[in-house]
Amino acid sequence: MTCGCPPPQVLDRSSGVPLCLEPTGPSQMTFYVYRAQGEDDYPPENVNAADLAGLMWYLHNEVVASVPRKFGITRILRYKITMQNTQELYDAAGKQFGPFFAFDSAKCTAPQCESTWERYGFVVGCQNLDRSIANYVRDYKGIGVQQAETEIMFRKLRGISGMPSMPTDPTMDGLHSGIWYSLPGACPSETFGAKSDECMKSMSGGQCEVVDGTRQCTYNAEYAGEIRMDDLSGILDEGRGIHTYEDWWKTSYEQCLNAVARGERAGPCVHNAEYNVQTDEGVGTSFWNGKHDMEQGLRRMNRVRQLFREKYPHLPDTFEEPACL
């Protein structure tokens, strides 16, 4: 955990006493973002990324419900982002973030991409996610820590002196969803392989070495480690001959079918699956059980943090996360 002001607030020492003040312009912020990827490597620009809650929201909805995993996802990459959007954006909208744009194969897919960047520069965008789809929360601390804070807040809101029950409606508990980010890079109007030298030069994107908030210098993405999806889901078991994801979901099923055919065991045989939408459970693993359970979501997020901590003990566990405003 780092010390300082929660972004986008800024530290003011002019009075002799350190104070956290609301910014009056674009604030420079540093925080982690995450990406789910396969084995291919490519630079962290002209892509979408997420905070940890947003990453888990994506994995639960788009990746682990498919067998094999959708998009061939095998790992989670982490980047330390330093960002400062432009004065033009702040003057027009009074916000630290621009609109979120989806990227596909390094190309921005929204019709407003180019007009936005022409007006404000290559600004980093953000989007809050829907907790009713998957209940991942970026500021939930756990039942033991959170309940007293939430109870006090709701007593005040309702004007009553009793102890109301914890709200179950995600729109009513005062907590915040995960966030997706868009990181515009060079020639964001074209896909991989179609980016000409002229386009790369004329539309250089926002990625730069020393972020200063100018139109072509809004963020820097520094690699901060990666972990494997297999380790997160806890599916490998060398004692049972499960060395890879394919061993777990495919080979084990085929071996079962062969054993049944030889009369060595009774059927039926079932495919292992990290998550089944209909049952809200996995087969062969319980890691992803309970997509709408906030406590289970926190457990999964803490497991991601633990794996990064064990692999990269020299790096900070986390940074203060900015709100998507």
C-alpha positions as CSV (number, residue, x, y, z in Angstrom):
1,M,0.0,0.0,0.0
2,T,1.3,3.4,-0.9
3,C,0.9,6.6,1.2
4,G,-0.5,9.8,-0.1
5,C,-3.8,11.2,-1.3
6,P,-6.4,9.1,-3.0
7,P,-6.5,10.0,-6.6
8,P,-7.4,12.3,-8.2
9,Q,-6.8,14.4,-5.0
10,V,-3.5,16.3,-4.8
11,L,-1.2,16.8,-1.8
12,D,-0.8,20.4,-0.7
13,R,2.0,21.3,1.8
14,S,1.8,25.1,1.4
15,S,0.3,25.6,4.9
16,G,2.9,23.4,6.6
17,V,0.4,20.7,7.2
18,P,0.0,18.1,4.5
19,L,-3.6,18.3,3.1
20,C,-5.4,16.3,0.4
21,L,-7.3,18.7,-1.9
22,E,-9.6,18.3,-4.8
23,P,-7.7,19.1,-8.1
24,T,-8.4,22.2,-10.1
25,G,-7.1,20.6,-13.3
26,P,-5.9,17.4,-14.7
27,S,-4.3,15.3,-11.9
28,Q,-1.4,12.9,-12.5
29,M,-2.3,9.5,-11.1
30,T,-0.5,6.2,-10.7
31,F,-2.4,2.9,-10.3
32,Y,-2.4,-0.8,-11.5
33,V,-4.4,-2.1,-14.4
34,Y,-4.7,-5.7,-15.5
35,R,-5.2,-7.5,-18.8
36,A,-6.2,-11.1,-19.5
37,Q,-4.2,-12.5,-22.5
38,G,-3.1,-15.6,-24.2
39,E,0.5,-16.4,-25.0
40,D,0.9,-13.7,-27.7
41,D,2.8,-10.5,-26.6
42,Y,2.0,-7.0,-27.8
43,P,2.4,-3.6,-26.3
44,P,-0.1,-2.2,-23.8
45,E,-1.6,0.4,-26.2
46,N,-4.7,0.5,-28.3
47,V,-6.1,-2.0,-25.8
48,N,-8.6,-2.1,-23.0
49,A,-7.5,-2.8,-19.5
50,A,-9.2,-3.0,-16.1
51,D,-8.8,-2.5,-12.4
52,L,-8.7,-5.8,-10.5
53,A,-12.5,-5.9,-9.9
54,G,-13.0,-5.1,-13.6
55,L,-10.6,-7.9,-14.6
56,M,-12.5,-10.4,-12.5
57,W,-15.8,-9.2,-13.9
58,Y,-14.5,-9.8,-17.4
59,L,-13.0,-13.2,-16.7
60,H,-16.2,-14.4,-15.0
61,N,-18.5,-13.2,-17.8
62,E,-16.4,-13.7,-20.9
63,V,-13.7,-16.3,-20.3
64,V,-14.1,-19.1,-17.7
65,A,-17.7,-19.9,-18.6
66,S,-16.4,-21.4,-21.9
67,V,-14.6,-24.7,-22.3
68,P,-11.9,-24.3,-23.4
69,R,-11.5,-20.8,-22.2
70,K,-12.7,-18.1,-24.6
71,F,-10.0,-16.2,-26.5
72,G,-7.3,-18.7,-25.4
73,I,-6.7,-16.8,-22.2
74,T,-3.9,-18.2,-20.2
75,R,-2.5,-15.4,-18.0
76,I,-3.1,-12.1,-16.2
77,L,-0.8,-9.3,-16.9
78,R,-0.4,-6.3,-14.6
79,Y,0.8,-2.8,-15.5
80,K,1.6,0.2,-13.5
81,I,-0.1,3.1,-15.2
82,T,1.0,6.7,-14.8
83,M,-1.6,9.0,-16.5
84,Q,-2.6,12.6,-16.8
85,N,-5.2,13.6,-19.3
86,T,-5.3,16.9,-21.1
87,Q,-6.3,20.4,-20.0
88,E,-8.7,20.4,-23.0
89,L,-10.6,17.5,-21.6
90,Y,-10.8,19.0,-18.1
91,D,-11.9,22.4,-19.3
92,A,-14.7,20.9,-21.4
93,A,-15.9,18.2,-19.0
94,G,-14.4,18.9,-15.6
95,K,-13.3,15.2,-15.5
96,Q,-10.1,13.3,-15.1
97,F,-11.1,10.6,-17.6
98,G,-12.4,10.7,-21.1
99,P,-15.1,8.4,-22.6
100,F,-14.4,4.7,-22.7
101,F,-13.8,3.2,-26.2
102,A,-13.6,-0.5,-27.0
103,F,-10.6,-1.8,-29.0
104,D,-10.6,-4.8,-31.2
105,S,-7.3,-6.0,-32.7
106,A,-5.8,-2.6,-31.7
107,K,-8.5,-0.7,-33.5
108,C,-11.0,1.6,-31.8
109,T,-14.5,0.4,-32.7
110,A,-16.6,3.4,-31.7
111,P,-17.7,6.0,-34.3
112,Q,-16.7,8.9,-31.9
113,C,-13.0,7.8,-31.4
114,E,-11.3,10.2,-33.9
115,S,-13.5,13.2,-33.2
116,T,-12.8,12.8,-29.4
117,W,-9.1,12.5,-29.9
118,E,-9.0,15.4,-32.3
119,R,-10.8,17.6,-29.8
120,Y,-9.1,16.5,-26.5
121,G,-5.9,14.6,-27.5
122,F,-5.4,10.9,-26.9
123,V,-7.1,10.8,-23.5
124,V,-7.4,7.7,-21.3
125,G,-11.0,6.7,-21.0
126,C,-12.9,4.7,-18.3
127,Q,-16.2,3.0,-17.8
128,N,-17.9,1.7,-14.6
129,L,-19.3,-1.9,-14.8
130,D,-22.7,-3.4,-13.9
131,R,-22.5,-5.2,-10.6
132,S,-25.8,-6.9,-11.2
133,I,-24.0,-9.0,-13.9
134,A,-21.1,-10.0,-11.7
135,N,-20.7,-8.6,-8.2
136,Y,-17.1,-7.5,-8.1
137,V,-16.4,-4.5,-5.9
138,R,-13.2,-2.4,-5.9
139,D,-13.7,-0.9,-2.4
140,Y,-15.3,-3.8,-0.5
141,K,-13.2,-4.8,2.5
142,G,-15.0,-7.9,3.8
143,I,-17.9,-8.5,6.2
144,G,-15.9,-8.0,9.3
145,V,-14.5,-4.6,8.2
146,Q,-17.3,-3.3,6.0
147,Q,-20.4,-4.0,8.0
148,A,-20.0,-1.3,10.7
149,E,-19.2,1.4,8.1
150,T,-22.1,0.4,5.9
151,E,-24.6,0.2,8.8
152,I,-23.6,3.7,10.0
153,M,-24.0,5.1,6.5
154,F,-27.5,3.6,6.1
155,R,-28.7,4.7,9.5
156,K,-27.8,8.2,8.6
157,L,-29.4,8.0,5.2
158,R,-32.7,6.6,6.6
159,G,-32.8,8.8,9.6
160,I,-33.3,6.0,12.1
161,S,-31.5,4.9,15.2
162,G,-32.0,1.1,14.9
163,M,-29.6,-1.3,13.2
164,P,-30.9,-1.9,9.7
165,S,-29.8,-5.0,7.8
166,M,-27.0,-4.8,5.3
167,P,-28.5,-3.9,1.9
168,T,-28.3,-6.7,-0.8
169,D,-29.1,-4.4,-3.8
170,P,-25.8,-3.5,-5.4
171,T,-27.3,-0.1,-6.3
172,M,-28.0,0.7,-2.6
173,D,-24.9,-0.3,-0.6
174,G,-22.6,2.7,-1.4
175,L,-19.9,0.5,-2.9
176,H,-18.3,0.8,-6.3
177,S,-18.0,-1.5,-9.3
178,G,-15.0,-2.4,-11.3
179,I,-13.6,-0.2,-14.0
180,W,-12.6,-0.7,-17.6
181,Y,-10.0,1.6,-19.2
182,S,-9.2,2.5,-22.8
183,L,-5.5,3.2,-23.7
184,P,-5.2,4.9,-27.2
185,G,-1.9,4.3,-28.9
186,A,-0.4,5.0,-32.3
187,C,-2.7,4.8,-35.3
188,P,-5.8,3.6,-33.3
189,S,-8.0,3.8,-36.4
190,E,-6.5,0.6,-37.9
191,T,-6.0,-3.0,-36.9
192,F,-2.7,-4.9,-36.3
193,G,-0.9,-5.2,-39.6
194,A,-2.8,-2.3,-41.2
195,K,-1.1,0.6,-39.4
196,S,0.9,2.5,-42.0
197,D,4.0,4.6,-41.2
198,E,2.1,7.7,-42.1
199,C,-0.8,6.8,-39.8
200,M,1.6,6.0,-36.9
201,K,3.3,9.3,-37.4
202,S,0.2,11.5,-37.7
203,M,-1.7,9.8,-34.9
204,S,1.0,9.0,-32.4
205,G,-1.3,8.1,-29.5
206,G,-1.0,8.9,-25.8
207,Q,1.7,6.4,-24.7
208,C,4.9,8.2,-23.7
209,E,7.9,7.9,-21.4
210,V,7.5,11.0,-19.1
211,V,3.8,11.8,-18.8
212,D,3.0,15.5,-19.0
213,G,-0.7,15.7,-20.0
214,T,-0.1,17.0,-23.5
215,R,-2.2,15.7,-26.3
216,Q,0.3,13.0,-27.3
217,C,1.5,12.2,-23.8
218,T,-1.3,11.1,-21.5
219,Y,-0.1,7.8,-20.0
220,N,2.8,5.4,-19.5
221,A,2.3,1.7,-19.0
222,E,5.1,-0.2,-17.1
223,Y,5.0,-4.0,-17.0
224,A,4.5,-5.1,-13.4
225,G,4.3,-8.9,-13.6
226,E,2.0,-11.7,-14.6
227,I,0.4,-14.8,-13.2
228,R,-1.1,-17.9,-14.8
229,M,-4.9,-18.6,-15.0
230,D,-4.2,-22.2,-14.1
231,D,-2.6,-21.2,-10.8
232,L,-5.5,-18.8,-10.0
233,S,-8.2,-21.4,-10.6
234,G,-6.1,-24.1,-8.7
235,I,-6.7,-26.8,-11.3
236,L,-3.2,-28.3,-11.7
237,D,-2.5,-31.5,-9.8
238,E,0.8,-33.3,-10.7
239,G,-0.1,-36.3,-8.5
240,R,-3.1,-36.9,-10.7
241,G,-1.3,-36.2,-13.9
242,I,-2.9,-32.8,-14.4
243,H,0.0,-30.7,-15.7
244,T,-1.8,-28.3,-18.0
245,Y,-5.2,-26.8,-18.6
246,E,-5.8,-29.2,-21.5
247,D,-5.1,-32.1,-19.2
248,W,-7.7,-30.8,-16.8
249,W,-10.6,-30.2,-19.1
250,K,-10.0,-32.5,-22.0
251,T,-7.5,-35.3,-21.3
252,S,-9.1,-36.3,-18.0
253,Y,-12.4,-36.7,-19.8
254,E,-10.9,-38.8,-22.5
255,Q,-9.2,-41.0,-20.0
256,C,-12.4,-41.4,-18.1
257,L,-14.2,-42.5,-21.3
258,N,-11.5,-45.1,-22.0
259,A,-11.6,-46.4,-18.4
260,V,-15.4,-46.8,-18.7
261,A,-15.0,-48.7,-22.0
262,R,-12.5,-51.0,-20.4
263,G,-14.8,-51.6,-17.5
264,E,-12.4,-50.1,-15.0
265,R,-14.8,-47.5,-13.7
266,A,-18.5,-46.6,-13.9
267,G,-19.7,-43.5,-15.8
268,P,-20.9,-41.1,-16.6
269,C,-17.8,-39.0,-17.5
270,V,-18.1,-35.2,-17.3
271,H,-15.9,-32.4,-18.7
272,N,-14.3,-30.3,-16.0
273,A,-15.3,-26.6,-16.3
274,E,-14.2,-23.6,-14.3
275,Y,-17.7,-22.1,-14.3
276,N,-21.2,-23.1,-15.4
277,V,-23.7,-20.2,-15.9
278,Q,-26.7,-22.4,-15.2
279,T,-25.5,-23.9,-11.9
280,D,-23.3,-20.9,-10.8
281,E,-20.6,-23.4,-10.0
282,G,-17.6,-25.1,-11.5
283,V,-17.0,-28.8,-12.3
284,G,-13.7,-30.0,-10.9
285,T,-13.1,-26.7,-9.1
286,S,-15.0,-24.4,-6.8
287,F,-12.9,-21.3,-7.3
288,W,-15.4,-19.5,-9.5
289,N,-18.6,-20.5,-7.6
290,G,-20.9,-17.6,-6.7
291,K,-20.7,-15.0,-9.4
292,H,-23.0,-12.7,-7.5
293,D,-21.6,-13.3,-4.0
294,M,-19.6,-10.2,-3.0
295,E,-17.7,-12.1,-0.3
296,Q,-16.6,-14.8,-2.8
297,G,-15.6,-12.1,-5.3
298,L,-13.4,-10.5,-2.6
299,R,-11.9,-14.0,-1.9
300,R,-11.0,-14.4,-5.6
301,M,-9.6,-10.9,-5.9
302,N,-7.4,-11.5,-2.8
303,R,-6.1,-14.7,-4.4
304,V,-4.9,-12.6,-7.4
305,R,-3.2,-10.2,-5.0
306,Q,-1.6,-13.1,-3.2
307,L,-0.2,-14.7,-6.3
308,F,1.3,-11.4,-7.5
309,R,2.7,-10.7,-4.0
310,E,4.4,-14.2,-3.8
311,K,5.9,-13.8,-7.3
312,Y,6.9,-10.1,-7.1
313,P,7.5,-9.3,-3.4
314,H,9.6,-6.3,-4.4
315,L,6.6,-4.5,-6.0
316,P,3.8,-2.7,-4.2
317,D,0.7,-4.9,-3.6
318,T,-1.6,-2.1,-4.8
319,F,-1.9,1.7,-5.3
320,E,-4.9,3.9,-4.4
321,E,-7.4,3.5,-7.2
322,P,-9.1,6.5,-8.8
323,A,-12.8,6.7,-9.3
324,C,-14.1,6.7,-12.9
325,L,-15.2,10.3,-13.0
